[in-house]
């Protein structure tokens, strides 16, 4: 059976931190691809206050086997005290693309 592919979500405070994080994850083969979605507006509760900020959302494509190392690296590099990292299993997709993710997020 093929290794499961994950789609991970992570918000960054700005384009520069998003770009640095994406380049590190792809450069270190922890992710095959990271897509940037600028202009995301997040509303959340932090330290007892409701706040709203402009952020950049990263869509990180990786494998289940690389997730723990990716998580550790992301937590090391991310500027937030409590970075968002949510991983969703990819249950369906273009087989050739999923194979490409597996090949390019290989340790």
N, CA, C and O of each residue as an XYZ file, in Angstrom:
428
protein
N       0.846     -1.187      0.000
C       0.000      0.000      0.000
C       0.889      1.248      0.000
O       1.923      1.275      0.667
N       0.495      2.252     -0.729
C       1.255      3.503     -0.817
C       1.159      4.286      0.488
O       0.166      4.222      1.212
N       2.225      5.023      0.755
C       2.231      5.859      1.952
C       1.155      6.927      1.851
O       0.998      7.538      0.794
N       0.408      7.167      2.926
C      -0.634      8.198      2.897
C      -0.053      9.595      2.679
O       1.018      9.928      3.186
N      -0.784     10.397      1.914
C      -0.429     11.787      1.677
C      -1.283     12.651      2.601
O      -2.455     12.354      2.834
N      -0.691     13.719      3.124
C      -1.389     14.659      3.999
C      -1.405     16.047      3.373
O      -0.466     16.440      2.681
N      -2.475     16.777      3.623
C      -2.559     18.191      3.301
C      -2.589     18.917      4.638
O      -3.520     18.742      5.425
N      -1.571     19.733      4.895
C      -1.443     20.433      6.171
C      -1.737     21.918      5.981
O      -1.357     22.520      4.976
N      -2.409     22.484      6.949
C      -2.758     23.899      6.945
C      -1.939     24.609      8.018
O      -1.792     24.116      9.136
N      -1.411     25.774      7.656
C      -0.647     26.571      8.604
C      -0.753     28.038      8.201
O      -0.495     28.385      7.049
N      -1.130     28.897      9.139
C      -1.182     30.339      8.868
C       0.092     31.010      9.365
O       0.646     30.638     10.399
N       0.546     32.012      8.605
C       1.714     32.814      8.963
C       1.314     34.282      9.005
O       0.353     34.676      8.344
N       2.029     35.090      9.763
C       1.642     36.491      9.920
C       1.886     37.354      8.689
O       1.265     38.407      8.546
N       2.783     36.927      7.794
C       3.110     37.757      6.632
C       3.756     36.900      5.549
O       4.081     35.734      5.769
N       3.933     37.500      4.379
C       4.484     36.782      3.232
C       5.931     36.350      3.467
O       6.329     35.266      3.039
N       6.711     37.177      4.135
C       8.122     36.850      4.342
C       8.287     35.605      5.211
O       9.082     34.724      4.885
N       7.550     35.528      6.303
C       7.667     34.346      7.168
C       7.079     33.113      6.485
O       7.589     32.006      6.660
N       6.010     33.297      5.710
C       5.419     32.186      4.969
C       6.408     31.645      3.934
O       6.572     30.432      3.796
N       7.054     32.540      3.219
C       8.020     32.141      2.192
C       9.216     31.417      2.815
O       9.664     30.396      2.294
N       9.731     31.942      3.927
C      10.879     31.307      4.594
C      10.519     29.909      5.089
O      11.305     28.972      4.947
N       9.345     29.775      5.660
C       8.907     28.479      6.155
C       8.717     27.495      5.005
O       9.164     26.351      5.080
N       8.054     27.943      3.943
C       7.812     27.080      2.779
C       9.129     26.626      2.158
O       9.285     25.449      1.835
N      10.067     27.539      1.991
C      11.351     27.195      1.380
C      12.131     26.206      2.237
O      12.786     25.310      1.705
N      12.069     26.357      3.550
C      12.757     25.417      4.440
C      12.130     24.031      4.344
O      12.845     23.036      4.227
N      10.805     23.955      4.392
C      10.133     22.655      4.365
C      10.364     21.923      3.052
O      10.618     20.719      3.051
N      10.280     22.635      1.941
C      10.516     22.005      0.633
C      12.003     21.710      0.459
O      12.369     20.636     -0.017
N      12.849     22.643      0.837
C      14.287     22.456      0.696
C      14.809     21.276      1.491
O      15.751     20.606      1.067
N      14.206     21.017      2.637
C      14.616     19.901      3.491
C      13.841     18.620      3.186
O      13.964     17.633      3.911
N      13.053     18.633      2.129
C      12.257     17.488      1.669
C      11.255     17.010      2.713
O      10.914     15.828      2.764
N      10.787     17.938      3.544
C       9.726     17.628      4.492
C       8.362     17.812      3.845
O       7.360     17.300      4.343
N       8.324     18.539      2.745
C       7.115     18.749      1.960
C       7.497     18.727      0.488
O       8.595     19.138      0.113
N       6.590     18.247     -0.331
C       6.826     18.251     -1.782
C       6.491     19.611     -2.368
O       7.127     20.058     -3.322
N       5.493     20.265     -1.796
C       5.005     21.538     -2.327
C       4.307     22.291     -1.211
O       3.654     21.693     -0.355
N       4.450     23.607     -1.228
C       3.712     24.474     -0.305
C       3.076     25.584     -1.131
O       3.775     26.343     -1.803
N       1.758     25.676     -1.080
C       1.033     26.733     -1.786
C       0.710     27.847     -0.802
O       0.331     27.592      0.341
N       0.866     29.093     -1.263
C       0.618     30.274     -0.428
C      -0.710     30.899     -0.839
O      -0.958     31.122     -2.024
N      -1.548     31.176      0.129
C      -2.800     31.884     -0.105
C      -2.770     33.177      0.707
O      -3.083     33.164      1.897
N      -2.397     34.291      0.076
C      -2.331     35.566      0.804
C      -3.731     36.134      1.035
O      -4.702     35.715      0.405
N      -3.809     37.087      1.944
C      -5.061     37.808      2.158
C      -6.091     37.060      2.981
O      -7.277     37.388      2.929
N      -5.666     36.064      3.739
C      -6.585     35.343      4.610
C      -6.828     36.208      5.847
O      -5.896     36.802      6.390
N      -8.059     36.274      6.279
C      -8.404     37.013      7.491
C      -8.816     36.009      8.552
O      -9.766     35.253      8.345
N      -8.131     35.983      9.674
C      -8.436     35.041     10.748
C      -8.978     35.784     11.956
O      -8.415     36.792     12.383
N     -10.067     35.282     12.497
C     -10.651     35.811     13.728
C     -10.581     34.687     14.758
O     -11.022     33.568     14.499
N     -10.026     34.994     15.921
C      -9.780     33.955     16.907
C      -9.716     34.561     18.307
O      -9.609     35.777     18.471
N      -9.782     33.695     19.303
C      -9.641     34.128     20.687
C      -8.202     33.857     21.113
O      -7.713     32.735     20.981
N      -7.528     34.879     21.620
C      -6.156     34.723     22.090
C      -5.985     35.507     23.372
O      -6.246     36.709     23.412
N      -5.549     34.833     24.414
C      -5.324     35.431     25.726
C      -6.547     36.203     26.210
O      -6.438     37.319     26.718
N      -7.719     35.580     26.038
C      -8.969     36.132     26.541
C      -9.610     37.199     25.687
O     -10.668     37.715     26.048
N      -9.013     37.544     24.578
C      -9.537     38.592     23.694
C      -9.872     38.014     22.328
O      -9.177     37.128     21.830
N     -10.937     38.520     21.729
C     -11.239     38.179     20.339
C     -10.475     39.157     19.463
O     -10.577     40.372     19.633
N      -9.720     38.625     18.540
C      -8.902     39.460     17.665
C      -9.048     38.996     16.223
O      -9.525     37.893     15.957
N      -8.633     39.845     15.305
C      -8.704     39.529     13.883
C      -7.439     40.053     13.224
O      -7.039     41.198     13.433
N      -6.812     39.186     12.416
C      -5.554     39.550     11.770
C      -5.534     39.083     10.325
O      -6.200     38.116      9.957
N      -4.765     39.781      9.524
C      -4.485     39.358      8.161
C      -3.337     38.349      8.236
O      -2.347     38.571      8.932
N      -3.485     37.239      7.511
C      -2.460     36.199      7.529
C      -2.278     35.641      6.122
O      -3.019     35.974      5.197
N      -1.276     34.790      5.991
C      -1.055     34.052      4.756
C      -1.188     32.576      5.098
O      -0.495     32.074      5.983
N      -2.078     31.880      4.396
C      -2.321     30.464      4.642
C      -1.403     29.628      3.766
O      -1.305     29.851      2.559
N      -0.733     28.663      4.384
C       0.089     27.712      3.650
C      -0.653     26.388      3.557
O      -1.197     25.896      4.545
N      -0.668     25.818      2.356
C      -1.181     24.473      2.123
C       0.039     23.609      1.837
O       0.666     23.722      0.784
N       0.357     22.759      2.776
C       1.588     21.976      2.741
C       1.250     20.537      2.353
O       0.446     19.878      3.012
N       1.884     20.056      1.263
C       1.650     18.690      0.818
C       2.831     17.823      1.231
O       3.972     18.090      0.853
N       2.542     16.771      2.019
C       3.586     15.904      2.545
C       3.040     14.499      2.702
O       1.931     14.192      2.266
N       3.841     13.647      3.336
C       3.401     12.277      3.599
C       3.269     12.068      5.106
O       3.840     12.806      5.909
N       2.506     11.052      5.462
C       2.310     10.738      6.877
C       3.649     10.427      7.552
O       3.857     10.781      8.713
N       4.545      9.772      6.834
C       5.840      9.422      7.389
C       6.748     10.608      7.666
O       7.661     10.501      8.484
N       6.518     11.738      7.003
C       7.342     12.936      7.199
C       6.710     13.917      8.183
O       7.325     14.920      8.544
N       5.475     13.628      8.619
C       4.733     14.615      9.405
C       5.430     14.984     10.714
O       5.558     16.171     11.015
N       5.879     14.019     11.491
C       6.472     14.359     12.797
C       7.709     15.243     12.652
O       7.905     16.172     13.436
N       8.542     14.957     11.652
C       9.730     15.779     11.420
C       9.329     17.152     10.901
O       9.908     18.160     11.305
N       8.332     17.200      9.999
C       7.819     18.474      9.501
C       7.281     19.313     10.662
O       7.570     20.505     10.759
N       6.507     18.689     11.530
C       5.932     19.405     12.677
C       7.022     19.993     13.561
O       6.948     21.159     13.949
N       8.030     19.194     13.880
C       9.117     19.683     14.730
C       9.829     20.870     14.084
O      10.143     21.851     14.759
N      10.082     20.784     12.793
C      10.773     21.876     12.083
C       9.897     23.113     12.013
O      10.379     24.226     12.223
N       8.617     22.934     11.719
C       7.688     24.068     11.648
C       7.621     24.780     12.991
O       7.663     26.009     13.043
N       7.517     24.026     14.070
C       7.455     24.642     15.400
C       8.750     25.376     15.734
O       8.731     26.369     16.460
N       9.854     24.900     15.216
C      11.154     25.541     15.434
C      11.253     26.868     14.676
O      11.802     27.841     15.193
N      10.722     26.905     13.452
C      10.898     28.066     12.577
C       9.777     29.104     12.650
O       9.997     30.271     12.326
N       8.595     28.700     13.065
C       7.422     29.577     12.979
C       7.515     30.722     13.984
O       7.936     30.510     15.121
N       7.124     31.944     13.576
C       7.223     33.087     14.495
C       6.138     33.130     15.578
O       6.306     33.828     16.578
N       5.040     32.407     15.404
C       3.973     32.440     16.406
C       4.339     31.605     17.632
O       5.054     30.608     17.536
N       3.837     32.032     18.770
C       3.983     31.268     20.006
C       3.238     29.935     19.907
O       3.707     28.914     20.411
N       2.083     29.955     19.257
C       1.255     28.764     19.089
C       0.824     28.656     17.629
O      -0.290     29.052     17.288
N       1.686     28.127     16.762
C       1.345     28.056     15.344
C       0.250     27.032     15.058
O       0.160     25.982     15.694
N      -0.568     27.378     14.089
C      -1.579     26.448     13.592
C      -0.875     25.391     12.748
O      -0.055     25.716     11.890
N      -1.198     24.135     12.995
C      -0.772     23.046     12.117
C      -1.846     21.980     12.190
O      -2.013     21.317     13.214
N      -2.564     21.822     11.107
C      -3.640     20.844     11.007
C      -3.350     19.977      9.795
O      -3.133     20.490      8.697
N      -3.346     18.664      9.988
C      -3.081     17.733      8.895
C      -4.353     16.945      8.580
O      -5.004     16.394      9.467
N      -4.678     16.912      7.306
C      -5.868     16.207      6.833
C      -5.408     15.128      5.857
O      -4.669     15.422      4.918
N      -5.835     13.884      6.065
C      -5.439     12.840      5.122
C      -6.096     13.050      3.758
O      -7.270     13.409      3.665
N      -5.325     12.823      2.719
C      -5.838     12.895      1.349
C      -6.320     11.493      1.001
O      -5.521     10.565      0.879
N      -7.624     11.346      0.844
C      -8.179     10.022      0.572
C      -8.396      9.772     -0.911
O      -8.490      8.622     -1.339
N      -8.474     10.831     -1.696
C      -8.654     10.710     -3.137
C      -7.852     11.810     -3.824
O      -7.640     12.882     -3.258
N      -7.415     11.538     -5.029
C      -6.688     12.539     -5.790
C      -6.158     11.949     -7.077
O      -6.392     10.782     -7.390
N      -5.449     12.764     -7.809
C      -4.815     12.347     -9.055
C      -3.621     11.477     -8.682
O      -2.664     11.965     -8.081
N      -3.668     10.193     -9.031
C      -2.648      9.239     -8.596
C      -1.228      9.683     -8.949
O      -0.313      9.550     -8.137
N      -1.050     10.203    -10.148
C       0.292     10.635    -10.559
C       0.782     11.786     -9.683
O       1.962     11.833     -9.336
N      -0.096     12.704     -9.323
C       0.298     13.812     -8.450
C       0.635     13.295     -7.051
O       1.637     13.706     -6.466
N      -0.181     12.410     -6.520
C       0.079     11.867     -5.186
C       1.391     11.095     -5.155
O       2.118     11.147     -4.163
N       1.701     10.379     -6.232
C       2.997      9.696     -6.327
C       4.141     10.703     -6.353
O       5.201     10.458     -5.777
N       3.928     11.845     -7.026
C       4.935     12.907     -7.066
C       5.171     13.470     -5.662
O       6.313     13.722     -5.277
N       4.089     13.666     -4.898
C       4.231     14.143     -3.517
C       5.068     13.141     -2.730
O       6.005     13.527     -2.030
N       4.737     11.870     -2.841
C       5.484     10.843     -2.115
C       6.964     10.861     -2.470
O       7.820     10.745     -1.593
N       7.261     11.006     -3.749
C       8.656     10.987     -4.205
C       9.429     12.223     -3.754
O      10.635     12.147     -3.519
N       8.748     13.354     -3.631
C       9.430     14.611     -3.322
C       9.378     15.011     -1.864
O       9.972     16.018     -1.478
N       8.680     14.241     -1.050
C       8.693     14.466      0.401
C       9.320     13.245      1.076
O       8.937     12.858      2.180
N      10.280     12.659      0.393
C      10.941     11.462      0.900
C      12.224     11.829      1.608
O      13.000     12.653      1.121
N      12.444     11.225      2.745
C      13.638     11.520      3.525
C      14.851     10.790      3.046
O      15.931     10.947      3.615
